[in-house]
Amino acid sequence: DSKLTRLLQDSMGGIAKCIFIACVSPSKFNYDESQVTLKYAARARNIVNKPIKIIEKPNVNEEEYLKLMEDHLTLKEYVKEMTLYQKDLENELKVAK
């Protein structure tokens, strides 16, 4: 219900990452404000976000996009195979020494 809540409502909850820092004062003068801040922080602590990375689709037609995705997956698999091959060669080198 606070102005801060309304100001931050698009950032809190949903898919965004959000860090909340509560600033309080040990001064008696700021006791009431610090209490309100701590209560707000306690409520904000219960907010659960599920941030996701939004990947925009390239500006190509559907067929080109599918081909690019297929190539991407093929390259990822190739990198995985090459990493395993490198480890095998490193192991053979250790044995040969």
N, C-alpha and C positions, 0 to 999 in steps of 0.2 A: 504493500500500500504506500510505500515511501516513494519520494521522487527518484531516489537512486534505483529502486527496483524497476520503476517504469522506464528509466533511462537505459538500464542494462538488460531489459527483458529479452531483447533479440539476441544477446550474447550468452545469456544464462539458459541452460537447457538446450535441447535440440542437438545439433551436430557440431557446434563450435566448441573449441577448447576454451576453458575459462579458469582463471586463477583469481581467487578472492583473497585479499589481504585486509585484515581488520586492524585499524590503527586506534589504540586506546591510550589514555593518559593516566598516570598514577595520581594526578592532582585531584584534590577534593573538589575543586572548582569544576572539573570536567566529569565528575562521577556519573551524573545522569546520562550524559552523552555516551560515555564509555559503556555503561550498562546496555543502552539501546544498541550500540554497535556490536557488543558481544552476543546479544540475543539474535540480532540479524545474522551474524556470522554463524551461529549455531543452526539457524534455519537454512542458511545458504549451504552449509556443509552437507545437507541431505539431498541437494540437487545432484542428479546423476545425468551426465552427458554421455552420448555415444558419438564421439567425433569420427567423421569419415573424411577420407581424402576424395575430393571431387575431381574427377578426371574428365576434362572436356574432350568430346569427340572431335578429331581433326576435321578440317573443312574439306572432306573428300566424299565421294559418293559411297554408298553402302558396300558395293563390290570391292572398291579400293580399300575401304576400311577393314573389311574382313580379311583381305589379303595381307594388309599390314599387321593385323593381329596374329595371323597364322605365321608370318615371318618372325614376328617378335617371339612367339612361343618356340619356334624352331631354333632361334638363336639362343634363347635361354637354355634349352636342352643341350645345345652344342657347348655352351659355356660349362654346364654341369659335367658333361662328358670329358671336356678338356681338363677340368679341375681334377677329376678322378684319375685321368691319365697322367697328369703332372705328379700327383701323389704316388702313383705306382712307380714312375721313373725315379722319384726321390728315394723311395724305399729300395729299389734295385741298386741305386748308387750307394746307399748306406751298406747294403749287403756286400757289394763289390769291394768296398774299402776294407 
